[in-house]
Amino acid sequence: MLKQEIALEMKAISKEFPGVKALDRVDLEVRRGEVHALMGENGAGKSTLMNILCGKLKKDAGQIFVEMGKK
C-alpha cells in the first residue's frame, strides 16, 4: 500500500482558558484520501481543536501545516 501524502498536520497544539487546560500538546495527522472523526466526552477539546484549525481561536502553542495540493 502506498503511503499517502500528509494533507493536514497539527503538532503539539495547546490551549488554555482561565482555570482550564483545554488542549495539552495535541497531535493530529490527516493523509489524503483518509476520513477521520473526532470523538470524546463533553469538554474533551474537540470543538476547541477545530476552532483553532479554522482560525476562530488562537492556539497558545504548537504548529499547523496544511498542504494545499499540487496544480
Predicted model as a PDB file, atoms N, CA, C, CB and O in Angstrom, pLDDT in the B-factor column:
MODEL        1                                                                  
ATOM      1  N   MET A   1       0.837  -1.183   0.000  1.00 46.00           N  
ATOM      2  CA  MET A   1       0.000   0.000   0.000  1.00 46.00           C  
ATOM      3  C   MET A   1       0.885   1.250   0.000  1.00 46.00           C  
ATOM      4  CB  MET A   1      -0.954  -0.004   1.220  1.00 46.00           C  
ATOM      5  O   MET A   1       1.842   1.339   0.769  1.00 46.00           O  
ATOM      6  N   LEU A   2       0.565   2.199  -0.853  1.00 52.00           N  
ATOM      7  CA  LEU A   2       1.329   3.432  -0.937  1.00 52.00           C  
ATOM      8  C   LEU A   2       1.040   4.334   0.258  1.00 52.00           C  
ATOM      9  CB  LEU A   2       1.016   4.163  -2.240  1.00 52.00           C  
ATOM     10  O   LEU A   2      -0.095   4.423   0.725  1.00 52.00           O  
ATOM     11  N   LYS A   3       2.060   4.984   0.734  1.00 64.00           N  
ATOM     12  CA  LYS A   3       1.881   5.937   1.832  1.00 64.00           C  
ATOM     13  C   LYS A   3       1.405   7.264   1.243  1.00 64.00           C  
ATOM     14  CB  LYS A   3       3.214   6.126   2.647  1.00 64.00           C  
ATOM     15  O   LYS A   3       2.121   7.897   0.467  1.00 64.00           O  
ATOM     16  N   GLN A   4       0.207   7.678   1.611  1.00 77.00           N  
ATOM     17  CA  GLN A   4      -0.372   8.917   1.094  1.00 77.00           C  
ATOM     18  C   GLN A   4       0.318  10.121   1.723  1.00 77.00           C  
ATOM     19  CB  GLN A   4      -1.891   8.965   1.365  1.00 77.00           C  
ATOM     20  O   GLN A   4       0.785  10.063   2.861  1.00 77.00           O  
ATOM     21  N   GLU A   5       0.373  11.209   0.964  1.00 89.00           N  
ATOM     22  CA  GLU A   5       0.984  12.427   1.495  1.00 89.00           C  
ATOM     23  C   GLU A   5       0.092  13.061   2.559  1.00 89.00           C  
ATOM     24  CB  GLU A   5       1.255  13.431   0.362  1.00 89.00           C  
ATOM     25  O   GLU A   5      -1.132  12.935   2.526  1.00 89.00           O  
ATOM     26  N   ILE A   6       0.728  13.735   3.486  1.00 91.00           N  
ATOM     27  CA  ILE A   6       0.009  14.374   4.586  1.00 91.00           C  
ATOM     28  C   ILE A   6      -0.668  15.637   4.060  1.00 91.00           C  
ATOM     29  CB  ILE A   6       0.972  14.708   5.772  1.00 91.00           C  
ATOM     30  O   ILE A   6      -0.020  16.492   3.456  1.00 91.00           O  
ATOM     31  N   ALA A   7      -1.973  15.747   4.295  1.00 94.00           N  
ATOM     32  CA  ALA A   7      -2.745  16.916   3.871  1.00 94.00           C  
ATOM     33  C   ALA A   7      -2.844  17.945   4.999  1.00 94.00           C  
ATOM     34  CB  ALA A   7      -4.153  16.492   3.418  1.00 94.00           C  
ATOM     35  O   ALA A   7      -2.880  19.149   4.746  1.00 94.00           O  
ATOM     36  N   LEU A   8      -2.886  17.464   6.239  1.00 95.00           N  
ATOM     37  CA  LEU A   8      -3.025  18.341   7.404  1.00 95.00           C  
ATOM     38  C   LEU A   8      -2.237  17.744   8.554  1.00 95.00           C  
ATOM     39  CB  LEU A   8      -4.524  18.535   7.797  1.00 95.00           C  
ATOM     40  O   LEU A   8      -2.317  16.547   8.828  1.00 95.00           O  
ATOM     41  N   GLU A   9      -1.476  18.597   9.222  1.00 96.00           N  
ATOM     42  CA  GLU A   9      -0.743  18.149  10.406  1.00 96.00           C  
ATOM     43  C   GLU A   9      -0.826  19.227  11.474  1.00 96.00           C  
ATOM     44  CB  GLU A   9       0.739  17.826  10.062  1.00 96.00           C  
ATOM     45  O   GLU A   9      -0.507  20.390  11.230  1.00 96.00           O  
ATOM     46  N   MET A  10      -1.255  18.826  12.648  1.00 97.00           N  
ATOM     47  CA  MET A  10      -1.294  19.706  13.814  1.00 97.00           C  
ATOM     48  C   MET A  10      -0.370  19.079  14.851  1.00 97.00           C  
ATOM     49  CB  MET A  10      -2.773  19.894  14.375  1.00 97.00           C  
ATOM     50  O   MET A  10      -0.560  17.929  15.246  1.00 97.00           O  
ATOM     51  N   LYS A  11       0.633  19.843  15.291  1.00 98.00           N  
ATOM     52  CA  LYS A  11       1.640  19.309  16.211  1.00 98.00           C  
ATOM     53  C   LYS A  11       1.635  20.082  17.518  1.00 98.00           C  
ATOM     54  CB  LYS A  11       3.035  19.357  15.575  1.00 98.00           C  
ATOM     55  O   LYS A  11       1.732  21.310  17.530  1.00 98.00           O  
ATOM     56  N   ALA A  12       1.522  19.352  18.611  1.00 98.00           N  
ATOM     57  CA  ALA A  12       1.674  19.894  19.969  1.00 98.00           C  
ATOM     58  C   ALA A  12       0.789  21.120  20.209  1.00 98.00           C  
ATOM     59  CB  ALA A  12       3.133  20.261  20.221  1.00 98.00           C  
ATOM     60  O   ALA A  12       1.239  22.121  20.767  1.00 98.00           O  
ATOM     61  N   ILE A  13      -0.472  21.030  19.783  1.00 98.00           N  
ATOM     62  CA  ILE A  13      -1.398  22.150  19.952  1.00 98.00           C  
ATOM     63  C   ILE A  13      -1.850  22.234  21.405  1.00 98.00           C  
ATOM     64  CB  ILE A  13      -2.619  22.002  19.012  1.00 98.00           C  
ATOM     65  O   ILE A  13      -2.329  21.254  21.975  1.00 98.00           O  
ATOM     66  N   SER A  14      -1.693  23.407  21.992  1.00 98.00           N  
ATOM     67  CA  SER A  14      -2.120  23.646  23.371  1.00 98.00           C  
ATOM     68  C   SER A  14      -2.991  24.892  23.429  1.00 98.00           C  
ATOM     69  CB  SER A  14      -0.898  23.793  24.312  1.00 98.00           C  
ATOM     70  O   SER A  14      -2.788  25.855  22.690  1.00 98.00           O  
ATOM     71  N   LYS A  15      -3.968  24.843  24.331  1.00 98.00           N  
ATOM     72  CA  LYS A  15      -4.863  25.990  24.536  1.00 98.00           C  
ATOM     73  C   LYS A  15      -5.364  25.957  25.971  1.00 98.00           C  
ATOM     74  CB  LYS A  15      -6.063  25.970  23.524  1.00 98.00           C  
ATOM     75  O   LYS A  15      -5.822  24.926  26.463  1.00 98.00           O  
ATOM     76  N   GLU A  16      -5.270  27.107  26.636  1.00 97.00           N  
ATOM     77  CA  GLU A  16      -5.791  27.238  27.996  1.00 97.00           C  
ATOM     78  C   GLU A  16      -6.781  28.378  28.054  1.00 97.00           C  
ATOM     79  CB  GLU A  16      -4.652  27.464  29.007  1.00 97.00           C  
ATOM     80  O   GLU A  16      -6.609  29.413  27.411  1.00 97.00           O  
ATOM     81  N   PHE A  17      -7.811  28.168  28.831  1.00 96.00           N  
ATOM     82  CA  PHE A  17      -8.766  29.208  29.184  1.00 96.00           C  
ATOM     83  C   PHE A  17      -8.611  29.421  30.681  1.00 96.00           C  
ATOM     84  CB  PHE A  17     -10.255  28.819  28.787  1.00 96.00           C  
ATOM     85  O   PHE A  17      -8.042  28.560  31.352  1.00 96.00           O  
ATOM     86  N   PRO A  18      -9.088  30.522  31.232  1.00 97.00           N  
ATOM     87  CA  PRO A  18      -8.931  30.752  32.672  1.00 97.00           C  
ATOM     88  C   PRO A  18      -9.401  29.543  33.504  1.00 97.00           C  
ATOM     89  CB  PRO A  18      -9.713  32.006  33.089  1.00 97.00           C  
ATOM     90  O   PRO A  18     -10.584  29.203  33.518  1.00 97.00           O  
ATOM     91  N   GLY A  19      -8.460  28.919  34.182  1.00 95.00           N  
ATOM     92  CA  GLY A  19      -8.762  27.793  35.052  1.00 95.00           C  
ATOM     93  C   GLY A  19      -8.922  26.452  34.360  1.00 95.00           C  
ATOM     94  O   GLY A  19      -9.193  25.454  35.026  1.00 95.00           O  
ATOM     95  N   VAL A  20      -8.760  26.396  33.017  1.00 94.00           N  
ATOM     96  CA  VAL A  20      -8.979  25.138  32.284  1.00 94.00           C  
ATOM     97  C   VAL A  20      -7.904  24.957  31.220  1.00 94.00           C  
ATOM     98  CB  VAL A  20     -10.387  25.115  31.633  1.00 94.00           C  
ATOM     99  O   VAL A  20      -7.664  25.857  30.415  1.00 94.00           O  
ATOM    100  N   LYS A  21      -7.259  23.801  31.218  1.00 96.00           N  
ATOM    101  CA  LYS A  21      -6.346  23.441  30.130  1.00 96.00           C  
ATOM    102  C   LYS A  21      -7.169  22.637  29.132  1.00 96.00           C  
ATOM    103  CB  LYS A  21      -5.082  22.618  30.652  1.00 96.00           C  
ATOM    104  O   LYS A  21      -7.406  21.447  29.339  1.00 96.00           O  
ATOM    105  N   ALA A  22      -7.604  23.275  28.059  1.00 96.00           N  
ATOM    106  CA  ALA A  22      -8.496  22.646  27.088  1.00 96.00           C  
ATOM    107  C   ALA A  22      -7.760  21.650  26.194  1.00 96.00           C  
ATOM    108  CB  ALA A  22      -9.166  23.708  26.231  1.00 96.00           C  
ATOM    109  O   ALA A  22      -8.282  20.574  25.903  1.00 96.00           O  
ATOM    110  N   LEU A  23      -6.553  22.003  25.758  1.00 97.00           N  
ATOM    111  CA  LEU A  23      -5.739  21.130  24.908  1.00 97.00           C  
ATOM    112  C   LEU A  23      -4.312  21.119  25.443  1.00 97.00           C  
ATOM    113  CB  LEU A  23      -5.769  21.600  23.415  1.00 97.00           C  
ATOM    114  O   LEU A  23      -3.754  22.168  25.763  1.00 97.00           O  
ATOM    115  N   ASP A  24      -3.731  19.936  25.537  1.00 97.00           N  
ATOM    116  CA  ASP A  24      -2.378  19.797  26.082  1.00 97.00           C  
ATOM    117  C   ASP A  24      -1.522  19.007  25.098  1.00 97.00           C  
ATOM    118  CB  ASP A  24      -2.404  19.098  27.477  1.00 97.00           C  
ATOM    119  O   ASP A  24      -1.477  17.778  25.149  1.00 97.00           O  
ATOM    120  N   ARG A  25      -0.838  19.727  24.196  1.00 98.00           N  
ATOM    121  CA  ARG A  25       0.077  19.145  23.212  1.00 98.00           C  
ATOM    122  C   ARG A  25      -0.599  18.082  22.332  1.00 98.00           C  
ATOM    123  CB  ARG A  25       1.273  18.533  23.924  1.00 98.00           C  
ATOM    124  O   ARG A  25      -0.115  16.954  22.233  1.00 98.00           O  
ATOM    125  N   VAL A  26      -1.688  18.440  21.713  1.00 97.00           N  
ATOM    126  CA  VAL A  26      -2.459  17.527  20.857  1.00 97.00           C  
ATOM    127  C   VAL A  26      -1.812  17.439  19.473  1.00 97.00           C  
ATOM    128  CB  VAL A  26      -3.938  18.000  20.735  1.00 97.00           C  
ATOM    129  O   VAL A  26      -1.423  18.454  18.896  1.00 97.00           O  
ATOM    130  N   ASP A  27      -1.701  16.215  18.949  1.00 97.00           N  
ATOM    131  CA  ASP A  27      -1.211  15.964  17.598  1.00 97.00           C  
ATOM    132  C   ASP A  27      -2.330  15.371  16.759  1.00 97.00           C  
ATOM    133  CB  ASP A  27       0.018  15.021  17.618  1.00 97.00           C  
ATOM    134  O   ASP A  27      -3.101  14.539  17.237  1.00 97.00           O  
ATOM    135  N   LEU A  28      -2.416  15.802  15.505  1.00 95.00           N  
ATOM    136  CA  LEU A  28      -3.384  15.248  14.554  1.00 95.00           C  
ATOM    137  C   LEU A  28      -2.729  15.235  13.186  1.00 95.00           C  
ATOM    138  CB  LEU A  28      -4.721  16.075  14.534  1.00 95.00           C  
ATOM    139  O   LEU A  28      -2.144  16.229  12.756  1.00 95.00           O  
ATOM    140  N   GLU A  29      -2.830  14.105  12.505  1.00 94.00           N  
ATOM    141  CA  GLU A  29      -2.277  13.977  11.160  1.00 94.00           C  
ATOM    142  C   GLU A  29      -3.338  13.355  10.258  1.00 94.00           C  
ATOM    143  CB  GLU A  29      -0.968  13.117  11.163  1.00 94.00           C  
ATOM    144  O   GLU A  29      -3.896  12.306  10.577  1.00 94.00           O  
ATOM    145  N   VAL A  30      -3.610  14.002   9.140  1.00 94.00           N  
ATOM    146  CA  VAL A  30      -4.603  13.515   8.182  1.00 94.00           C  
ATOM    147  C   VAL A  30      -3.923  13.401   6.821  1.00 94.00           C  
ATOM    148  CB  VAL A  30      -5.858  14.468   8.114  1.00 94.00           C  
ATOM    149  O   VAL A  30      -3.322  14.356   6.329  1.00 94.00           O  
ATOM    150  N   ARG A  31      -4.027  12.227   6.228  1.00 93.00           N  
ATOM    151  CA  ARG A  31      -3.437  11.994   4.913  1.00 93.00           C  
ATOM    152  C   ARG A  31      -4.521  12.069   3.837  1.00 93.00           C  
ATOM    153  CB  ARG A  31      -2.719  10.621   4.869  1.00 93.00           C  
ATOM    154  O   ARG A  31      -5.696  11.818   4.105  1.00 93.00           O  
ATOM    155  N   ARG A  32      -4.114  12.413   2.638  1.00 90.00           N  
ATOM    156  CA  ARG A  32      -5.053  12.490   1.520  1.00 90.00           C  
ATOM    157  C   ARG A  32      -5.797  11.165   1.385  1.00 90.00           C  
ATOM    158  CB  ARG A  32      -4.316  12.839   0.200  1.00 90.00           C  
ATOM    159  O   ARG A  32      -5.200  10.092   1.466  1.00 90.00           O  
ATOM    160  N   GLY A  33      -7.103  11.258   1.178  1.00 89.00           N  
ATOM    161  CA  GLY A  33      -7.931  10.071   0.988  1.00 89.00           C  
ATOM    162  C   GLY A  33      -8.447   9.456   2.270  1.00 89.00           C  
ATOM    163  O   GLY A  33      -9.250   8.525   2.211  1.00 89.00           O  
ATOM    164  N   GLU A  34      -8.023   9.935   3.421  1.00 91.00           N  
ATOM    165  CA  GLU A  34      -8.498   9.402   4.700  1.00 91.00           C  
ATOM    166  C   GLU A  34      -9.726  10.161   5.177  1.00 91.00           C  
ATOM    167  CB  GLU A  34      -7.389   9.471   5.760  1.00 91.00           C  
ATOM    168  O   GLU A  34      -9.928  11.325   4.832  1.00 91.00           O  
ATOM    169  N   VAL A  35     -10.530   9.492   5.967  1.00 93.00           N  
ATOM    170  CA  VAL A  35     -11.686  10.109   6.617  1.00 93.00           C  
ATOM    171  C   VAL A  35     -11.486   9.924   8.119  1.00 93.00           C  
ATOM    172  CB  VAL A  35     -13.060   9.472   6.121  1.00 93.00           C  
ATOM    173  O   VAL A  35     -11.179   8.825   8.582  1.00 93.00           O  
ATOM    174  N   HIS A  36     -11.663  11.008   8.875  1.00 93.00           N  
ATOM    175  CA  HIS A  36     -11.468  10.959  10.326  1.00 93.00           C  
ATOM    176  C   HIS A  36     -12.709  11.467  11.036  1.00 93.00           C  
ATOM    177  CB  HIS A  36     -10.237  11.785  10.743  1.00 93.00           C  
ATOM    178  O   HIS A  36     -13.497  12.231  10.478  1.00 93.00           O  
ATOM    179  N   ALA A  37     -12.867  11.031  12.273  1.00 95.00           N  
ATOM    180  CA  ALA A  37     -13.910  11.546  13.158  1.00 95.00           C  
ATOM    181  C   ALA A  37     -13.260  11.878  14.494  1.00 95.00           C  
ATOM    182  CB  ALA A  37     -15.083  10.514  13.334  1.00 95.00           C  
ATOM    183  O   ALA A  37     -12.447  11.108  15.005  1.00 95.00           O  
ATOM    184  N   LEU A  38     -13.622  13.023  15.055  1.00 94.00           N  
ATOM    185  CA  LEU A  38     -13.161  13.371  16.397  1.00 94.00           C  
ATOM    186  C   LEU A  38     -14.245  12.966  17.375  1.00 94.00           C  
ATOM    187  CB  LEU A  38     -12.828  14.899  16.519  1.00 94.00           C  
ATOM    188  O   LEU A  38     -15.388  13.412  17.276  1.00 94.00           O  
ATOM    189  N   MET A  39     -13.877  12.122  18.315  1.00 95.00           N  
ATOM    190  CA  MET A  39     -14.847  11.653  19.291  1.00 95.00           C  
ATOM    191  C   MET A  39     -14.263  11.792  20.690  1.00 95.00           C  
ATOM    192  CB  MET A  39     -15.254  10.189  19.009  1.00 95.00           C  
ATOM    193  O   MET A  39     -13.052  11.689  20.885  1.00 95.00           O  
ATOM    194  N   GLY A  40     -15.125  12.022  21.640  1.00 95.00           N  
ATOM    195  CA  GLY A  40     -14.685  12.118  23.021  1.00 95.00           C  
ATOM    196  C   GLY A  40     -15.809  12.680  23.883  1.00 95.00           C  
ATOM    197  O   GLY A  40     -16.854  13.102  23.388  1.00 95.00           O  
ATOM    198  N   GLU A  41     -15.562  12.671  25.158  1.00 95.00           N  
ATOM    199  CA  GLU A  41     -16.539  13.170  26.111  1.00 95.00           C  
ATOM    200  C   GLU A  41     -16.725  14.674  25.970  1.00 95.00           C  
ATOM    201  CB  GLU A  41     -16.118  12.824  27.533  1.00 95.00           C  
ATOM    202  O   GLU A  41     -15.900  15.361  25.367  1.00 95.00           O  
ATOM    203  N   ASN A  42     -17.816  15.172  26.532  1.00 95.00           N  
ATOM    204  CA  ASN A  42     -18.019  16.613  26.596  1.00 95.00           C  
ATOM    205  C   ASN A  42     -16.831  17.238  27.317  1.00 95.00           C  
ATOM    206  CB  ASN A  42     -19.360  16.964  27.315  1.00 95.00           C  
ATOM    207  O   ASN A  42     -16.380  16.738  28.348  1.00 95.00           O  
ATOM    208  N   GLY A  43     -16.331  18.338  26.760  1.00 92.00           N  
ATOM    209  CA  GLY A  43     -15.208  19.021  27.384  1.00 92.00           C  
ATOM    210  C   GLY A  43     -13.848  18.442  27.036  1.00 92.00           C  
ATOM    211  O   GLY A  43     -12.842  18.854  27.613  1.00 92.00           O  
ATOM    212  N   ALA A  44     -13.793  17.490  26.100  1.00 94.00           N  
ATOM    213  CA  ALA A  44     -12.519  16.861  25.745  1.00 94.00           C  
ATOM    214  C   ALA A  44     -11.641  17.742  24.868  1.00 94.00           C  
ATOM    215  CB  ALA A  44     -12.773  15.557  25.042  1.00 94.00           C  
ATOM    216  O   ALA A  44     -10.440  17.492  24.756  1.00 94.00           O  
ATOM    217  N   GLY A  45     -12.222  18.782  24.235  1.00 95.00           N  
ATOM    218  CA  GLY A  45     -11.430  19.699  23.423  1.00 95.00           C  
ATOM    219  C   GLY A  45     -11.643  19.571  21.928  1.00 95.00           C  
ATOM    220  O   GLY A  45     -10.920  20.191  21.148  1.00 95.00           O  
ATOM    221  N   LYS A  46     -12.621  18.779  21.511  1.00 97.00           N  
ATOM    222  CA  LYS A  46     -12.876  18.577  20.079  1.00 97.00           C  
ATOM    223  C   LYS A  46     -13.193  19.881  19.365  1.00 97.00           C  
ATOM    224  CB  LYS A  46     -14.022  17.598  19.884  1.00 97.00           C  
ATOM    225  O   LYS A  46     -12.574  20.199  18.349  1.00 97.00           O  
ATOM    226  N   SER A  47     -14.139  20.627  19.881  1.00 97.00           N  
ATOM    227  CA  SER A  47     -14.529  21.897  19.256  1.00 97.00           C  
ATOM    228  C   SER A  47     -13.404  22.917  19.337  1.00 97.00           C  
ATOM    229  CB  SER A  47     -15.791  22.458  19.922  1.00 97.00           C  
ATOM    230  O   SER A  47     -13.195  23.688  18.400  1.00 97.00           O  
ATOM    231  N   THR A  48     -12.686  22.926  20.437  1.00 98.00           N  
ATOM    232  CA  THR A  48     -11.567  23.852  20.576  1.00 98.00           C  
ATOM    233  C   THR A  48     -10.513  23.583  19.512  1.00 98.00           C  
ATOM    234  CB  THR A  48     -10.948  23.744  21.975  1.00 98.00           C  
ATOM    235  O   THR A  48      -9.995  24.520  18.903  1.00 98.00           O  
ATOM    236  N   LEU A  49     -10.191  22.313  19.280  1.00 98.00           N  
ATOM    237  CA  LEU A  49      -9.209  21.956  18.269  1.00 98.00           C  
ATOM    238  C   LEU A  49      -9.664  22.400  16.879  1.00 98.00           C  
ATOM    239  CB  LEU A  49      -8.957  20.450  18.286  1.00 98.00           C  
ATOM    240  O   LEU A  49      -8.871  22.952  16.117  1.00 98.00           O  
ATOM    241  N   MET A  50     -10.930  22.165  16.546  1.00 97.00           N  
ATOM    242  CA  MET A  50     -11.442  22.552  15.231  1.00 97.00           C  
ATOM    243  C   MET A  50     -11.548  24.072  15.091  1.00 97.00           C  
ATOM    244  CB  MET A  50     -12.808  21.910  14.988  1.00 97.00           C  
ATOM    245  O   MET A  50     -11.341  24.614  14.006  1.00 97.00           O  
ATOM    246  N   ASN A  51     -11.871  24.756  16.190  1.00 98.00           N  
ATOM    247  CA  ASN A  51     -11.914  26.224  16.147  1.00 98.00           C  
ATOM    248  C   ASN A  51     -10.517  26.821  15.948  1.00 98.00           C  
ATOM    249  CB  ASN A  51     -12.539  26.775  17.441  1.00 98.00           C  
ATOM    250  O   ASN A  51     -10.373  27.870  15.322  1.00 98.00           O  
ATOM    251  N   ILE A  52      -9.507  26.164  16.472  1.00 98.00           N  
ATOM    252  CA  ILE A  52      -8.126  26.599  16.227  1.00 98.00           C  
ATOM    253  C   ILE A  52      -7.765  26.340  14.770  1.00 98.00           C  
ATOM    254  CB  ILE A  52      -7.131  25.867  17.176  1.00 98.00           C  
ATOM    255  O   ILE A  52      -7.148  27.188  14.125  1.00 98.00           O  
ATOM    256  N   LEU A  53      -8.134  25.203  14.259  1.00 97.00           N  
ATOM    257  CA  LEU A  53      -7.817  24.864  12.868  1.00 97.00           C  
ATOM    258  C   LEU A  53      -8.432  25.856  11.887  1.00 97.00           C  
ATOM    259  CB  LEU A  53      -8.303  23.454  12.546  1.00 97.00           C  
ATOM    260  O   LEU A  53      -7.785  26.244  10.915  1.00 97.00           O  
ATOM    261  N   CYS A  54      -9.673  26.270  12.132  1.00 96.00           N  
ATOM    262  CA  CYS A  54     -10.338  27.176  11.186  1.00 96.00           C  
ATOM    263  C   CYS A  54     -10.041  28.650  11.480  1.00 96.00           C  
ATOM    264  CB  CYS A  54     -11.845  26.945  11.218  1.00 96.00           C  
ATOM    265  O   CYS A  54     -10.487  29.525  10.738  1.00 96.00           O  
ATOM    266  N   GLY A  55      -9.298  28.933  12.545  1.00 96.00           N  
ATOM    267  CA  GLY A  55      -8.893  30.303  12.832  1.00 96.00           C  
ATOM    268  C   GLY A  55      -9.821  31.086  13.738  1.00 96.00           C  
ATOM    269  O   GLY A  55      -9.618  32.281  13.950  1.00 96.00           O  
ATOM    270  N   LYS A  56     -10.824  30.438  14.268  1.00 98.00           N  
ATOM    271  CA  LYS A  56     -11.759  31.109  15.173  1.00 98.00           C  
ATOM    272  C   LYS A  56     -11.113  31.390  16.537  1.00 98.00           C  
ATOM    273  CB  LYS A  56     -13.023  30.254  15.356  1.00 98.00           C  
ATOM    274  O   LYS A  56     -11.427  32.390  17.182  1.00 98.00           O  
ATOM    275  N   LEU A  57     -10.214  30.504  16.968  1.00 98.00           N  
ATOM    276  CA  LEU A  57      -9.458  30.681  18.215  1.00 98.00           C  
ATOM    277  C   LEU A  57      -7.968  30.667  17.902  1.00 98.00           C  
ATOM    278  CB  LEU A  57      -9.813  29.568  19.252  1.00 98.00           C  
ATOM    279  O   LEU A  57      -7.540  30.048  16.927  1.00 98.00           O  
ATOM    280  N   LYS A  58      -7.173  31.351  18.732  1.00 98.00           N  
ATOM    281  CA  LYS A  58      -5.720  31.321  18.605  1.00 98.00           C  
ATOM    282  C   LYS A  58      -5.168  30.234  19.521  1.00 98.00           C  
ATOM    283  CB  LYS A  58      -5.096  32.709  18.948  1.00 98.00           C  
ATOM    284  O   LYS A  58      -5.592  30.101  20.669  1.00 98.00           O  
ATOM    285  N   LYS A  59      -4.229  29.470  19.009  1.00 98.00           N  
ATOM    286  CA  LYS A  59      -3.565  28.462  19.830  1.00 98.00           C  
ATOM    287  C   LYS A  59      -2.553  29.133  20.743  1.00 98.00           C  
ATOM    288  CB  LYS A  59      -2.879  27.394  18.949  1.00 98.00           C  
ATOM    289  O   LYS A  59      -2.007  30.182  20.401  1.00 98.00           O  
ATOM    290  N   ASP A  60      -2.299  28.541  21.894  1.00 98.00           N  
ATOM    291  CA  ASP A  60      -1.276  29.055  22.792  1.00 98.00           C  
ATOM    292  C   ASP A  60       0.102  28.531  22.399  1.00 98.00           C  
ATOM    293  CB  ASP A  60      -1.595  28.675  24.239  1.00 98.00           C  
ATOM    294  O   ASP A  60       1.111  29.200  22.621  1.00 98.00           O  
ATOM    295  N   ALA A  61       0.144  27.332  21.816  1.00 98.00           N  
ATOM    296  CA  ALA A  61       1.402  26.716  21.404  1.00 98.00           C  
ATOM    297  C   ALA A  61       1.110  25.689  20.323  1.00 98.00           C  
ATOM    298  CB  ALA A  61       2.132  26.059  22.613  1.00 98.00           C  
ATOM    299  O   ALA A  61      -0.022  25.234  20.163  1.00 98.00           O  
ATOM    300  N   GLY A  62       2.152  25.333  19.585  1.00 98.00           N  
ATOM    301  CA  GLY A  62       2.037  24.300  18.565  1.00 98.00           C  
ATOM    302  C   GLY A  62       2.151  24.846  17.158  1.00 98.00           C  
ATOM    303  O   GLY A  62       2.303  26.050  16.948  1.00 98.00           O  
ATOM    304  N   GLN A  63       2.074  23.934  16.190  1.00 98.00           N  
ATOM    305  CA  GLN A  63       2.207  24.282  14.784  1.00 98.00           C  
ATOM    306  C   GLN A  63       1.130  23.588  13.963  1.00 98.00           C  
ATOM    307  CB  GLN A  63       3.601  23.908  14.265  1.00 98.00           C  
ATOM    308  O   GLN A  63       0.692  22.485  14.290  1.00 98.00           O  
ATOM    309  N   ILE A  64       0.710  24.258  12.883  1.00 97.00           N  
ATOM    310  CA  ILE A  64      -0.272  23.693  11.960  1.00 97.00           C  
ATOM    311  C   ILE A  64       0.302  23.782  10.555  1.00 97.00           C  
ATOM    312  CB  ILE A  64      -1.650  24.436  12.057  1.00 97.00           C  
ATOM    313  O   ILE A  64       0.760  24.841  10.126  1.00 97.00           O  
ATOM    314  N   PHE A  65       0.274  22.656   9.839  1.00 96.00           N  
ATOM    315  CA  PHE A  65       0.754  22.589   8.462  1.00 96.00           C  
ATOM    316  C   PHE A  65      -0.388  22.081   7.584  1.00 96.00           C  
ATOM    317  CB  PHE A  65       2.017  21.663   8.341  1.00 96.00           C  
ATOM    318  O   PHE A  65      -1.002  21.055   7.876  1.00 96.00           O  
ATOM    319  N   VAL A  66      -0.664  22.817   6.501  1.00 93.00           N  
ATOM    320  CA  VAL A  66      -1.726  22.425   5.564  1.00 93.00           C  
ATOM    321  C   VAL A  66      -1.110  22.357   4.176  1.00 93.00           C  
ATOM    322  CB  VAL A  66      -2.942  23.435   5.599  1.00 93.00           C  
ATOM    323  O   VAL A  66      -0.551  23.339   3.687  1.00 93.00           O  
ATOM    324  N   GLU A  67      -1.214  21.188   3.542  1.00 88.00           N  
ATOM    325  CA  GLU A  67      -0.739  21.024   2.175  1.00 88.00           C  
ATOM    326  C   GLU A  67      -1.861  21.444   1.238  1.00 88.00           C  
ATOM    327  CB  GLU A  67      -0.287  19.552   1.895  1.00 88.00           C  
ATOM    328  O   GLU A  67      -2.945  20.862   1.263  1.00 88.00           O  
ATOM    329  N   MET A  68      -1.606  22.443   0.421  1.00 77.00           N  
ATOM    330  CA  MET A  68      -2.642  22.999  -0.442  1.00 77.00           C  
ATOM    331  C   MET A  68      -2.808  22.209  -1.737  1.00 77.00           C  
ATOM    332  CB  MET A  68      -2.325  24.440  -0.762  1.00 77.00           C  
ATOM    333  O   MET A  68      -3.703  22.516  -2.525  1.00 77.00           O  
ATOM    334  N   GLY A  69      -1.987  21.220  -1.973  1.00 67.00           N  
ATOM    335  CA  GLY A  69      -2.116  20.410  -3.186  1.00 67.00           C  
ATOM    336  C   GLY A  69      -1.260  20.944  -4.313  1.00 67.00           C  
ATOM    337  O   GLY A  69      -0.762  22.069  -4.271  1.00 67.00           O  
ATOM    338  N   LYS A  70      -1.105  20.110  -5.312  1.00 62.00           N  
ATOM    339  CA  LYS A  70      -0.288  20.470  -6.465  1.00 62.00           C  
ATOM    340  C   LYS A  70      -1.172  20.880  -7.612  1.00 62.00           C  
ATOM    341  CB  LYS A  70       0.620  19.312  -6.880  1.00 62.00           C  
ATOM    342  O   LYS A  70      -2.247  20.313  -7.807  1.00 62.00           O  
ATOM    343  N   LYS A  71      -0.729  21.865  -8.377  1.00 50.00           N  
ATOM    344  CA  LYS A  71      -1.511  22.354  -9.515  1.00 50.00           C  
ATOM    345  C   LYS A  71      -0.866  21.916 -10.798  1.00 50.00           C  
ATOM    346  CB  LYS A  71      -1.649  23.881  -9.483  1.00 50.00           C  
ATOM    347  O   LYS A  71      -1.369  22.225 -11.878  1.00 50.00           O  
TER     348      LYS A  71                                                      
ENDMDL                                                                          
END                                                                             
